[in-house]
Amino acid sequence: MKPGLYHRPDAPVEKKRLKSGVTKYLFSFVLMLIFTAIAFYLVAFPKFDTQTTFWIILIAAIIQAVLQLFTFMHLDQKGYGTVIVIMIFAIVIASVSAVGIVLM
């Protein structure tokens, strides 16, 4: 058996990869908590008008959705290009449909 064919659990590359993965998850989770706290704060203590608060919360929700898709659903890995394109296409169709329904 060749030396490079078996798995060595003590390899430094694996430990580094594991640490960076955990760091990525924690960083993304903390960002999501911050955006949620901002949304709760804006609703609990209204400092802006209703329309400004709506847009700030909407932008925070979109950022959270993107973070969840790429961090926890692993869309940042190879082979998910088609899935991302289909999801963007579905979001565009849903947005156009929602605007059309509102304007009717």
C-alpha positions in Angstrom: 0.0 0.0 0.0 1.4 3.4 -0.9 1.9 5.9 1.9 -0.5 8.5 0.5 -3.5 6.3 0.1 -4.6 5.9 3.7 -6.3 8.4 5.9 -4.3 9.9 8.7 -6.6 11.7 11.2 -3.7 13.5 12.8 -2.8 15.3 9.5 -2.4 19.1 10.0 -4.4 19.9 6.8 -7.5 18.3 8.3 -7.2 20.2 11.5 -6.8 23.5 9.7 -9.8 22.7 7.5 -12.0 21.8 10.5 -11.0 25.0 12.3 -11.7 27.2 9.3 -15.1 25.5 8.8 -16.1 26.1 12.4 -14.9 29.7 12.2 -17.0 30.2 9.1 -20.1 28.8 10.8 -19.6 30.9 13.9 -18.9 34.1 12.0 -22.0 33.6 9.9 -24.1 32.7 12.9 -23.0 35.8 14.8 -23.7 38.0 11.8 -27.3 36.5 11.6 -27.8 37.2 15.3 -26.6 40.8 14.8 -29.1 41.3 11.9 -31.9 39.8 13.9 -31.1 42.1 16.9 -31.1 45.1 14.6 -34.6 44.1 13.2 -35.9 43.6 16.8 -34.4 47.0 17.9 -36.0 48.8 14.9 -39.4 47.4 15.7 -39.2 47.9 19.5 -37.8 51.4 19.4 -39.0 53.1 16.2 -36.5 55.8 15.3 -37.2 55.9 11.6 -40.4 56.2 9.6 -42.2 53.0 8.7 -40.9 52.9 5.1 -37.2 53.3 6.1 -37.6 50.6 8.8 -39.2 48.3 6.3 -36.3 48.6 3.9 -33.7 48.2 6.6 -35.4 45.0 7.8 -35.8 43.7 4.2 -32.1 44.2 3.4 -31.1 42.5 6.7 -33.5 39.6 5.8 -32.0 39.2 2.3 -28.4 39.2 3.7 -29.5 36.6 6.3 -31.0 34.4 3.6 -27.9 34.6 1.5 -25.7 33.8 4.5 -27.8 30.8 5.3 -27.8 29.4 1.8 -24.1 29.7 1.4 -23.0 28.7 4.9 -25.5 26.1 6.1 -26.8 24.8 2.8 -23.2 24.6 1.4 -24.0 26.4 -1.9 -20.4 27.7 -1.9 -19.0 24.3 -2.8 -18.3 23.1 -6.3 -21.1 21.6 -8.4 -23.9 23.9 -7.2 -23.7 26.4 -10.0 -26.9 25.1 -11.7 -28.8 25.1 -8.4 -27.8 28.7 -7.8 -28.9 29.8 -11.3 -32.3 28.0 -10.9 -32.8 29.6 -7.5 -32.0 33.1 -8.9 -34.4 32.4 -11.8 -37.1 31.3 -9.3 -36.6 34.5 -7.2 -37.0 36.7 -10.2 -40.2 34.9 -11.3 -41.6 35.1 -7.7 -40.7 38.8 -7.5 -42.3 39.7 -10.8 -45.4 37.7 -9.8 -45.7 39.4 -6.5 -45.3 42.9 -8.0 -47.9 41.9 -10.6 -50.4 40.7 -8.0 -49.9 43.9 -5.9 -50.4 46.2 -9.0 -53.7 44.4 -10.1 
